[in-house]
Amino acid sequence: MNAFGLIQIGLILLSTTTISSLQCNHLPLQQRKVIENSLQLLDKMGKKFPQQCQREKMSFRFPEQVLKPRQKETVKVVIEEIFQHIFYIFSKNLTLAAWDGTALEQFQNGLYQQIEQLEACALKKQTHYFQSKEVNRLKLKKYFKKIDCFLKDKQHNLCSWEISRAEMRRCLQLIDKVIRKL
C-alpha cells in the first residue's frame, strides 16, 4: 500500500473518532430525548391501565442507589445496562400484551439504538465499573429478574404486561431525573 493510501485511512479513522466523541459529548441530551420518546411510546403502546389489573399490582422496588454514582461515565454504564434489561424484557413473549405493534417496535428500536450508542461511548470505562460496582450490578439484575419471574409466573398475561409496562415507565422516569442532573 502506498503512502497516499495510508494517509487516507488515517484521515478516515481520525474523522470517525472525532465524530464518535462528539456524539458521546451530547449523550445526556440524546438520552433525555430517547427517554422522552420512550415514555410517549409506552403510553401509546397500550391504553389506560386496565381496571381488572388494579388488584394485581406488584412492587418491584427499583434499586435507586445504582443511579447515584459519583462519576458521569459510571452513570452511562448503569443506564446502558438498564436499557439492555428493558430491551430484553420487551423482546419476548408479548402475544398477550395486546399493544400497538408499531409503537412497541419503535420503543424497541429506540432502546436498541441507545444501547449501541452507550456501548460505543462507554466501552473503555465498562470494565472498571463492573469490577468496582459489582454489588450495584447484581442489584439491577435482581430487580429485572423479579419482573421477568413475575411475567413468567403470570404466564405473560395481559395484567402482568401492563404492570411491567407501568414499572418500566417509572424506571425511565428515574433515569430521566438522573440525566437532568448531569
N, C-alpha and C positions, 0 to 999 in steps of 0.2 A: 504494500500500500504506500502511496506517495505521501509527501508531507502535506499537500493540499487536502487530501482526504482525511488525514488525522486532524487537521485544523478544523475542518467541517464537523467532524464527530465531536471534537472538544466543544465547539460553539453550541451544538445541539444539546449536549449534556449540561453545559452551563446555563443555557436558557431554560431547560426543563427544571433544573434545580431552583433557579430564581423564581419561576412561575409557581412551583410547588411551595416554596417558602412564603410567597405572597399569599397563597391560598391558606396556609397554616396561620398566618398573622391575622386573617379575617375569620378564623374559625368560630370564635364565640358569636359573631354576628350571624354567620351561616347556621350555627346550631340553633340560635333563637328563632330564625326563620323556619328551619326544619321542624322544630318543636311546635311552633305556632301552627304550621301546616298540618302536622301530625295530629294535633288536638282537634283541628277542624275536621280532618278525615275520620277520626274516631267518632266524632259526633255524627258525621254524615253516614258512616257505615251502618249504624243502627238507629232505631227510633228512640223514644224515651225509654227509660229503664222500666221493664215490664212489671206490672203490679204483682203478678204471681211470684216474682223473684224476690220481693221485699223481705220475706221471712228467711230466705236462704243466705242473706248477707254474711260475708266472712271477713275477718280482719287478718290480713297477711303481715302487717307491721313492717313496712319498708325500713331497712336499717339506715336511717338518715345520716348517721355518723360517717358513712362511707363517702358522702358528698362534702365532707368538711376537711379535706386535706389542706396542707399549707402551700403546696406548690400547684401552679396552673397546669403544668404538664401532667401531674398526677390526676387532676380533675378530668382532663381529656381522656385519660386511660380508663378511669372509672366509668365515665359516660359511654365510652365505646363498648365496654363490657355490658353495661345496662342495655344499650341498644341491641347488642347481639342476643341477649336473653329475650328481649321483647320480640325480636325478629323470629327467634326460634319458636316461641310460644304461638305467634300468629302465622306460622307457616305449616301448621299441621292440623289435621282432623277438624276442619272448620265447617263440615257439612251441615251441622245442626245450628250453626250460628245465625243463619237467615239474615246476613248482612248484605249491603250493597257491594257487589263484587268489584266494581270499578274503584270505589273508594278504598276497599281493602287492598287491592293491587297497588294503588298509588301509595298507600300507607307503607306497605312492604317495600316498594321501590325506594321511597324516601329514606327509610331506615337503612336499607342496604347501601345506598349511595353515601349516607353519612358515615356508616361503619367503614366503608372504603376510604373516605377522606380522613377519618380519625386514625385509621391504621397507618396511612401514609405519613401523617404528621407525628405520630407518637411512637413509631417503631423503635427508635433508639431508647426511649425512656421506659418502654413497657417492661423490659426485664427487671430494671431497678424497682419499679412499682410492685411487681409481683413478688419479688424477693422480700421487700421491706413491708409490704402491706398484705400479706397472705391472710391475715385474720379478716380484714375487710372483704377481700375477695371471696372468702368462704361464707361470710355473712350474706353477700349478694347471691351466691349460688344457693344457699339455704332458702332465701326469700323466694327466688324464682322456682325452686324445686317445690315449695309449698303450693304455688299457683299451678304448676304442672300436675302435681299429685291431686289437687282439688279438681282440676279438669278431668283427669282420668277417673277419679272416684265417682264423679257425677256423669261419667260416660260422655263427656263433651256435650252435654245437653245445652239447650238454649240459655237457661239461667246461669249455668257455670260460665258460659262465654260472656254473658252480659256483666256478670260480677267481675270477671277478669278484664273486660274492656274498661270498666269503671276504675279498676285498680291501676291499669296502665295509664289512664288519664291522670290519676293522682301522682303516679311516678314521674310522668313527663312534666307535670307542673312543679314538682320538687326540683327537677333538673333545671327547669327554666329559671327558678329563683336563684340557683347557684350561678348559672351562666350570667345572669344580670349583674351579679356582684363582681364578676371577673373584670 
